[in-house]
Amino acid sequence: MTSLLPNPDPITIPLVFKLCSFPPPRRLFSLRLRRFTRKSSSILPFVAVSSLSATAAKPTRWREKPELAESDSISLLNERIRRDIGKRETARPAMDSEETEKYIQMVKEQQERGLQKLKGIRQGTEAAGTGGFSYKVDPYSLLSGDYVVHKKVGIGRFVGIKFDVPKDSSEPLEYVFIEYADGMAKLPLKQASRLLYRYNLPNETKRPRTLSRLSDTSVWERRKTKGKVAIQKMVVDLMELYLHRLRQKRYPYPKNPIMADFAAQFPYNATPDQKQAFLDVEKDLTERETPMDRLICGDVGFGKTEVALRAIFCVVSAGKQAMVLAPTIVLAKQHYDVISERFSLYPQIKVGLLSRFQTKAEKEEYLEMIKDGHLNIIVGTHSLLGSRVVYSNLGLLVVDEEQRFGVKQKEKIASFKTSVDVLTLSATPIPRTLYLALTGFRDASLISTPPPERIPIKTHLSSFRKEKVIEAIKNELDRGGQVFYVLPRIKGLEEVMDFLEEAFPDIDIAMAHGKQYSKQLEETMERFAQGKIKILICTNIVESGLDIQNANTIIIQDVQQFGLAQLYQLRGRVGRADKEAHAYLFYPDKSLLSDQALERLSALEECRELGQGFQLAERDMGIRGFGTIFGEQQTGDVGNVGIDLFFEMLFESLSKVEELRIFSVPYDLVKIDININPRLPSEYVNYLENPMEIINEAEKAAEKDMWSLMQFTENLRRQYGKEPYSMEIILKKLYVRRMAADLGVNRIYASGKMVVMKTNMSKKVFKLITDSMTCDVYRSSLIYEGDQIMAELLLELPREQLLNWMFQCLSELHASLPALIKY
């Protein structure tokens, strides 16, 4: 028989068995089984075993049952376990309490630093006593018809601010009037300032599904609770990711004196923010023993690349390799050129570009050099993440514009963070990255000071007209400059080419897009950089990083098809010199644009000052919603309460992170006081060949963790089909004991109609768990007293039904574990 767990215990004992009716045996033999290594008699069934001859026919299927269970309670629980804890639990080893305390303190200190950074990014007042920030709205900034959230009542529509005389006074006071589903409410202005939030729903309509009711706030309370539970899950996952990273160790890099010589080659005067970023990265590399994971957020042209170059030099001079990852080959080529030029004074440091521009032989040669350690700095696109690229001694990963990579590439990037230092460069970071940085779970250096010679880009937004396009291009060409002309798709490039060749017959015009032959694209970009091509018609392949000093006008057609971060990056392709730069954004017809597209364009117009990439990312989150803040669709949870209240709840939760802890108990100390010993059918016993061995393996799986028990059960069903009811009872008892251990419950017993669970969980944790339970039946029946969770049933249940009740109830409680930090 194939074992369902690896390396089974070889200790065996004889089993006393009795005959059963299937099939008639030729001779009897002793069956030897593994012995339980600890007390587990409570789950051992009374098993009837038939002895078989070596040649007896074996049924091909246990009663021809279907391959897997369809929708039984164990299958449903297994699905939830796989969904909720599969990836996380298998990847991160548990920590003991002492280690956890140390890291939690580090997280809290880091979070405080993150919140301090927020002061420079978002205008807000410090919330009293929380150390967080208030997202409450100033009632005077509201317009009639705006949707607002009252923290205690729910969602309403702002009507206006009027004077009214209160009952107990003759002096008129200012009141805020809010319309709800069943009437009008008025709040004193001071109270409204403390309790009102602007309601922004992350979708196109910006409108809530319904207004709340003044007469029944229970619906609102449920919505708020759902949002709170979603936040707790986010915080815990962030926390566990960060704790896991803090546990990784590497030796600090030496402080090399030649670093000063390398830094002195920088031809510009560093801005104060740049100097701080240099210092932050140097400390990460030379003073800390944990791998760096730092975000450098700076506007286009503000000097992020120089920060990366100094980090690369520090790592490479210590004998390690550095990888520079760019989203497009155009940007990778530019990084390669910049790095090659900067490191030209150090011939011992070899720089290589891995791209589709190379022949197969060149690629193979580079792959060998990377593997042997003969290439110190490797620049390229996502191909650098492939399985064929084997690094000799990788020390640093520099990621430019992480938001441009796909999900699989981001997962691969994340996998590097446990072993190498990671530096991420971005002008408009993805919202998830932004808030990881701001809440301190990820280090961030913000470069918001523009270089002294930089001038803000003048942004023009209007409907498309050929005359406007021609005029804009003519103005740039007349001052000796070059023009980017960007479209969202390859399809329209030829049409624009014909139009521009007719309008400017004597001007060199070229096209660039990702589907061109490698050499053709490389030559086109090279000629444009040299100034030989005056107008470049292209897709957003030029979105990131291109630095062409003489190109100071960009025309973007069909802007409604670009994302806000994309538009911001495209606009940043111009204005790199001391000339005034222009960005012309054309849309087809305003009546055809969605509310979301209009708001996106309005935000871009407002963020025309230098250094506003962070503010724009925050606006973009408000417009696009929370779809990517945590890698999952969270928009429903945010929509329940609105973005502003959601964030205030998030920061409040972060400040009380230590309250989200639950302490598991060892599996072998959990007692389930229910006397139930089911008898397995003789046919099933005979089909399994060795049922006691399988039950022993099940016990070992349950003792290890819930993931192992789930895998055991799925393997059992895959191999033998759906188990009979008596075997299901045995499995359920194991599941109950495992879930109890995870929840900190060390004993479960029944006394008449009362079920009692002895536990170590706190009252706050119990409230969070019960608030997040989806089943009202179990939630309403549970009460917390002292160190016990109790439930009074309607009647005293038979033992098997009582076990089923325990299984369902603990499944509900166990579903809340992703919202708790587990030790």
N, C-alpha and C positions, 0 to 999 in steps of 0.2 A: 504493500500500500504506500502511495506517495504521501510523505509527511507534509502537513500544512504549515509547519514552522521549521526553520533550519536547526540543525544540530540538536536533535532531541536527546533528552537524558537517557542514557542506556540502562539505568538501574531497573531491574525487573522483579516481579513477584508472581507466584502462581495465583490464578484466579479460580475460585470455586464456582463452577457453572452448573447449569441444569439444562436438560434437553428441551427442545421445542419441536414443533411439528414440521419445519421446513428446512431442507428437504431430507429424506431418510438418509442417515449417515451410514457409511460402510464401517468406519472405526472411529474411536474417540481419541482425542489428543488434548494435552494441556495447553492452554493459551497463556502466554506470558505477556504481561502488560507493565507499563511504567507505573511506578508508585508516585503518588503526590508528594512533593517535597515539603508541604506545609498543610495545615488543617484545611481540608476542603470537603469534608464529608457532607456538608450542607448542600452541595450541588450534585453529589453522586446519586444517580438514579438506581433503582432496582432493575438490573439488566438481565433479561433472559437471553442466553446465548446457545446457539446450536453448534455442535461440533461438525465439521465438514471433512469430507475426504479430499485428498489432493486433486482428484479428478472430477469432483462434483461440479455440475453446471452452475454458473454464476449469472444471475439476472443482469441484463444489459442496462437496466435502469431501475431505480427504486420506484416501483409502482408506476413507471412511465410518467413521473411527475415532470412538469415543465422545467426548463433549464434553471430559471431563476424565479424568485418570488416576485409577484406582480406588484402589489401595493400593500403588503403587510406592514405592521408597525415597525419591525426591525429594519426592513428595507428603507422605509421613510426616514428613520433615524440615521441610517448609514449614509443616505444621500446628503442629509444636512451636515453630518460630520465631514464628509468629503468636501463639501462646498465651503464650510466655515473654517475648518482648522487644518485641512489637508496640507496645503502648501506651507503654511506658517509653522505648524507644530513639527513637521518632519524636518524642517530646515534649521530650527533653532533649539539647541539643547537647553534644558531647564537650568535655573540658577538657584543657589542656596540663598537663604534669607540675608546672611551677612554681606554676601557679594551684591545682592540686590539693593540693600540699603545704601551702599556706597555709590552705586550707579544711579539710583534715583536722585540722590543729592546732586550728582553731577548734572543730571538732566534738568533739575530745577534751577541750578545756577545758569545753565546754558539757556534755558527758557527765559530767564530774567534778561539775559543779554539780548535775546531775540526780541523781546517786548520793547527794550530800549531802542533797538533799531527802528521799530515801528513808529516811534515818535517823529523820526525824520521823514516818514513816508506818508503817514495819514494824519490829518488834523483830528485830534481827539482829546478828550479830557480824561485824566486818570480816574478810574472808578475807585471810589472810596473803599479802602479796606481790602480790595481784591488784587491790587497791583496790576490790574488789567486795563482795558481801554473801553470807553463807552461808545457805542454805536447809536446812541439815542439821537433823535432828530430834534432840531430847533423848530418849534411850531411855526415861527415866523417865516421859515424857508419853504413851508408847504403851500401848494396851490390847491384851490378848490377842485375836488375830484380825485386828488391823490389818495392812494390806498395806504393805510397806516396799520400798525400792530400795537395794540395795548397789551402789555405783558400779562395782565390778569383776565382780560375780557376776550381778546382775540382781534380778528381782522375787521376793520371798518373803513368807511370812506370819509375823508376829511371834507368838511363843509366850509368852515371858516372860523375866525376869531371875532367874538363880539363882547361888548360890555353887558353885564347883567347884574342885578342886585340880589345878593343872597338873602335867604329867609331871615337870618339872625343879624342882619346888618343893614344900614341905610347907604353904605358906601358901595358904588358899583365896582365890580371886579371883572377882569378879562377872563373869558371862558373859551375853551376850544370845543367846537361842536363837531361830533362825529356821528355819522349815520351807520346803523347796524341793520341786520336783516329784519328785526322786529321793533325798530324804533330809533329815536335820536338820543344820544347821550351828550352831556356837557361836563367838561372837566375844568377845574381851575387851572389857569395857565402854568403855575408852578408845578402842579401835580402832573400835568401833561408832559412837561419837560423831563420828568423823571421816569415816566412809564411808556412813552410813545417811541416807536421806531418806524422808519420808512419801510414800506413793504415792496420789495423787489422780487418778483418771481422769475426764476431763470428759465424763461421760455419766450417765444415770440410775442404772446399776447400781453404779458406783464400784468394780467389780471388774475385775482384769486378765483378759485372755483365757486366759492360762495362767501358771503359775509357771515360773521359770527352772530350769535344770538345773545342779547343781553339777559334774557330770561333763563338760558341754559348754557352755562360755561363748561359743562362736562365734555362736550365735543372738542372745544378748544384745548382743554387740559390734556385730552388724549393725543391731540395733534402735537402739542408741545412735548409731551412725554416721548412720542415717537421720534421727534427731532433730537431730543436729549440722548436717547439710546443710540441713535445713529452717530452722534458726536462722541459718545463714550467709546464706541467701537473704533472710530477714527483715531482717537487719542491713544487708546491701548495699542493699536497696531503701530502707530508712529513710535510709541514708547518702546515696544519690543524690538522694532527695527533698530532704533537708536541704541538700546542696551546691547543688542547683538553686535553692533559695530564697535561699541566701546570695549568689548571684550577682546577684540582682535589686537594683536601686538606686532610691532616691528621696531627695530632699533632706530633711534633718531639719526638723521643724516648729519655728517660732520659740517661744522661751519668753516667752509673753505675760504681762505683769504683771497683767492682769485675771483670770488664772487664780486668783490668791489670793482675789479677791473672790468668785468663783464657789464656791470650796471653802468659804469662810466661811459660806455659806448652809446647809451641812449641819447639821441641827439636833441631831445626836448627837455624843458624843465617840467618835472613831475608836479601834478596838482596835489593839494593836500590829501584828497581822497585816494589818489593813486599811491602816494607814499604810505598811507595806512594799509592799503591792500598788499603792497610789497611786504610790509612788516608782518601782516596777518599770515601770509603764506609762508614766509621764512620761519615764523614761530611754529606753524603747523609741522613743517618738515624737520626742523632742527631741534625742537624742544619737546615735542609730544611723542609718545610711544604708540599711539593709535593711528591707523591710516587716516590721512586727510580726506575730507569730503566737503569741499568748499565751493560755494557759488560766487562767482565774480559777476556782479550785475552792474553794467555801465552802459551808458548810451552809445550809439554808434559813433566811432571815432574818438572815444574818450580814453583809450589806452589799455583795454583789457588784454590785448595780445602781449604787451610788454610784461604784464604780470605773469602770463603763462611762460614766456621765454625765460624769465629768471627762475621759475620753478623747474623748468626743463633742465637748465644749466646746473642747478643744485643737485638734481637727481642723477644726471648723466655723468657729472664730474666725480660722483661717488661710485661709478662702475655699473649703474643700472641702466635699463632701457626706458625710453619714453615713447608713448603712442599719442599721436594727435589725430583726433577723429572729427571729420567735417561732414556735413549732410550732403554736399554736392562736390563733384569733381572739380568744378570751377574754383570753389572756395579752398578745397584741398590743395590745388595747384598754387594758389596764392599764398597759403600758409607755408608750403614747401619753399617757395621763392624767398619769402621773408626770413624763414629759419635758416636757409642755406646761406643767405647773405650775412645774417647776424653771427653765424657760427663759422664763417669763412676764416677767421683768425685762429681757429682751433682745428687744424687738419686731422688731429687724432680722433675727432668726433665725426662720425659718418652719418649723413642724413639721407633718407630714401623716401621716395613717393611710390606707393603701390596703387595703381589705377588701371582702368580699362584702356588707357592710352598706350599701355605697354604691350609688347609681344609676349607670347606664351613663354618663350625662353627667358626673357627679361624678368617676368614674374617669378619663374622657378628659381632663378638666380637670387632674387631678393628674398624669397621664402627661406632659402638655405642660409642666407646671410643673417636673417632674423633669428633663425633657429640656433645658429652657431654663435650668436652674440656679436657678429661683425658689423651689424647695423645698430647704431645707438639711438637714433631718433627715426621713428617710422610715421609717415604722414599718409592719410588715405581716407576713404569713405567707409561705409559699413562692412566692406569686404575684409577689413582688419579684424572684424569680430568673428570671422568664419573659422571653422574647425581646422582648416589647412594652415592657418597662421599660428605657429608655435613659437612662443617667446622664450628666449634664453634666460632672461633675468629682468622681467618687467617691473618697473618701480613706480611709474606715473602714467596716468591716463588723463589727457586733456580733451574735453568734449566741448565742441563749439556748437551752440544752438541746439541743445538737447531736444527741444520741442519738435524739431524737424525729423526726428527719427521715429520709426515705427515701434509698435508694441514689443515685438521680438527683440529688436535691437536694444530697446530700453531695458528689457529684462537681462540681456547679456551685459549691458553696462552696469546694471545693479549688481550682478554677480561678481564683478571686479572689485567692488567697494569693500569686500571683506578682506582682500589680500593686498591691494595696491592703493596708492594715493590717487585721489580723483579730484580734478579741478574742472569745474563747469563754467563756461563763459556764455553770457546771454545778455541781450539788451532788453528783451521782453520775455522774462522767464515764464514758463507754463505756470498756471495758478497753483498747482500742487507743489512745485518747486518753490514758488514764491512764499507760500505759507509755511512750508517746512523750514525755510530760512528764517522767516519772521518769528516763528514760535520757538526758535532755538533748537529744533531737532536737526537742523543742518546749519553749518557755519556759513555766513554770508559776509562778503565785503561789497559795499555799495560805492560805486564811483559816480557821483552825481554832479561833480564840479566840472564844467566844460573847460577845455584848453582856452587860454586867453584869446587866441586868434579866431576861435570859432564864432560864426554868426548863425542865429536861428534860421531854419529853412522856411521860406514863405510858401504857405500851402493855399492852393486855389481849388475850390470844389464847385463843379458846375455840370450841367447836362452837356452831352457830347455835341460839338459842332466842328466841322472840318476847318472853318475859318479860325477858330480859337487855337486849334492844334498847330496850324501853319504859322500863326502869329507867334506862339510860344517858341517853336523851333527856330524861327527866323531871328528872334531876339537873342537866343543863345548863340547861334552861329555867327551873328554880327559881332559878338564880343570874343570870338575865337574859341568858343567852348564846344563841348560834345553833349549828345542827348541820348538818354535811355528811353525807349518806347516799349512799355511792358503790357502784355495781354495775358489773360488767365489760361488760354489754351493755345496749342500749336495751330489749330484749325484756321484761325483768323490772321496768321502772320503774313501769308502770301498776299492777301487782300490789302493789308496795310502797306506792304512793300510796294505794290503797284501804285497806291495812292501817293506815297511819299516820293517815289521816283518821278512821278509826273509833276509833283509840286516842287521838287528840288533836283532837277536833272543833272546838275553839275557836282552834286555832293556824293561822297562815298557812303553807301548804306549797306548794312549786312544784317543777317539773321543769326540768332543763337538759340538753340533749344536742346533738350536732353536726348532727342532721338537722332541727332546728327552723328556722323562718323567722328570718331575720337579726334583724329588729326585735324579735321575740318573745324571742329569746335575749338580746339586748342589754338589753331592759327587765327581764327576770328577774334578770340578774346585777346590774343597777343597783339594783333593789329589795332584793336580798339584801345588797349592800354597804351600803345605807342602813339596814339593820336591820328593814325592813318585813316581809321573809320570814324566818321563824324556822327552818324546816327546808328544806334544798335537796336534793332527790333528783336525782342526776346520774350521768353516766358519768365516765370519767377525763379529761373535757374540762377539769376543774378541777385537773388534776395539777400544772401548773407555775405558779409565780409569784404566784398570787392572794394578796393580803395583806388579810385581813379580820380586824381586831383582835378583834372580839367573837365570832368563831366559834372555840370552844375544845374542841369535841368532834367527832370524825369517826368514822363507822361505815362499815366496808368489808366488804361481804358477798361471799362466794365468793372469798376472798383467794388461793386456790390458782390462780386464773386470771390473776393479775397477776404481772409480773416483780418482782424484788427492788428494782430502781431505781425502778420505778413506785410500789411500796408505800412506799418511803422518801420519795418526793416527795409522795405523797398525805398521808402522816402529817405532813409539814411544812406542810400548809395550816393547821394549828392550832398554838397555842402561840406566836403572834406578840406577845402582850401579856405582862403580868406575872402573869397568872392561870395556875394549873396546868391543863394541857391533857390530854385523854384521847383515845387512839386505840383503838377497839375493832375487832379483826380477827376476823371470823367465818368458819369453814369448815364445810362440810356434815357431814362425818363423817370422823374421822381415818383410819379403815380404808380410805377411798376415795382417800386422798392418796398420791401417789408419793413415793419416798424424796427425790427432788429437791425437791418442794414442801415436804416436812417440814423439810428442811435450810434452805430459803429462809426459812421462818417462824422457825425457830430462830435464824438469823443476824439477822433483824430484831429479835427480842426482845433478843439480846445487844447489838446496836448501839443502845441506847436513850439513851446519853449524847449530849450536844450535840457537833457537830463530827466525827461519825464517818462522814461520807459517803464518804471515801476508803477507809477500812477496809472499808466495805460493798461498794464497787465491787470491791475485791480479793477479798472473799468471793464476790461474785456471779460473778467470773471462775472461781473454783474450782468453783462449782456448775454454771454454764452451759457452762464450757469455753471454748475459744479460737476459737470460730466467727467472732468478729468482730475479733479482735486485729489482724489485718492485712488485713481485707477478704476473706479466703478461708477455706475450711474447713481449719483446721490441727489439728483434734482428733486425727486419726490419728497425726500426728507427736508431739504432746504425749503421747498415750496410750502411745506406745512406751516412754517413760521416766518418765512422771508429771510433774505440774506443777512440783513443787519442784526436781527435778533439771533440768528444762527451763529454768527461770528462772536457775538458777546457771550453766548453760551459756550462756544468753543474755548475762548480764553478763560472763562470761569472754570471750565472743566480742567484745563491745563494747570491752573493754579492749585487745584485740589487733587492732583493725579495720585497722590499716595492713598487717597480714600477708596481707590478703585481696586484694591488688592484682595485677593481671595487665597487662602492657604489650604492646599489639598492635604489629605491625610494618606498614609501608606495603605495600599490596597488590602494587605493582610490584616490590618487592624479594624477593618470595617465588618460589622456584624449585621446580618439581615436575619432577624428573629422571625422566621416564618417556616413552619415545618411542612415542606412540600418535597416529595420524592417521586417523580413521575416514572412510570414503567415504559421503556422503549419497546415498540412493536418488534416481534422476533424477526420479521422479514427485514426491517431496517437494520437491526443488529447484525444479521447475517450478511447483508449487503456491505456494511461498513467494514467487515472483517475484524476490526479491533476498536470497538466503540469507546472503551475506557481510555485508550491511548489518545483518541481524538478529543475526548472531554478534558484529559490532562493538558493537551496542547491549547485548548480553549481557555483553560484556567491561567496558563502561562501568558497567553496573549492579553487576557483581561488584566493581569497583574502589571504588565508592561505599560500600556496606555490605551486610550480609546481608539486611536488610529490602528493599532495592532489588532484589537478585537474586531474592528470593522473589517479589516483585511482578512482575518481568519474566517469570519462568517461568510464573506463573499466567496472566498476560495472553497469553503465547504459546500456551498450551494452550487458553485460552478462545477465542482467535481462530482457531487452526488445528487444534485437536484434539491428541490425544496424539502426541508426536513418535516417530519410528522409533528403533530401538536406537542407531544411530550418532550421532544428535543427542543422545540421552540421555547418551552417553559424553562428548560435548563439554560439556554442561551440568554433568556430574559433575566434570569437571576444573576448571571454574570454581568450583564449590562447594568442592572440596577446597582450592583456592588461597585462597578467601575465608575459610574456617574456619581454615586455617593462620595467616593474617594476624591474625585475631582472637585466636588462642591464643598469639601470640608465636613462631610457628614460621616460620623464614625459608627453610628448605630441607628437602625430603623426597626421599630417594633409596633405592633398593634395591640390596643387594649379595648375590646368591644368595638364601638364605632369610631374610636379615636386612633389616628396614625401619628406616631411621634418620630421625629428625626433629631437626633442629638448632633449639634453642629458647632463649629468654631467661627462661622461667618458673623460679621458685624450687622447691626440693624440697618445701616446705610446701604450695605451691599445687598441685604435681603430686599430692601425697598426698590433698589435699582433692578434687581432680578425680576421681582414680581410685577413692577411697572412695565417691563418689556415683554411679559408673557402674552401670547396671543390668545390663549384660551381663558375666557372669563370663569369657567367652571372651576379650574384649578386655582386661578388667581384669587378668586373670592373665598375659597375654602381654606387658604393657608393663613396662619397667624404666627407671629414671632414673639416668643416669651423667653427671656433669659438666654439660655444656650440651646433652645429647642424651637424647631419649626413643627407646628401641629396642624392637623386637619381633622375636622369632624365630618364623617360620612353620614349619609342619610340613613344607612342601615349597616349592620355588620355583614361583611362580605365573606363568601367562601374563600379558601386560601388561594386558589388559582386566580380568581377574579381580583383578589386583593393584590397579588403580584402584578397583574396587568395594570391596576390603578397606580401602583408605585412606579412601574415602568413609564407610563404616560406622564405622570406628574414630574418625575425626575427628568424626563426628556424635555419637558417645557422649561424646567429650571436650568438644565444644562445648555439649552440654546442661547442663554444669556452670557455664557462664558467668554465669547469674543469681546464683550464689553468690559472685561475684568482682566487685571494683570495677575497672572497665575504663578505661584511659587510653591 
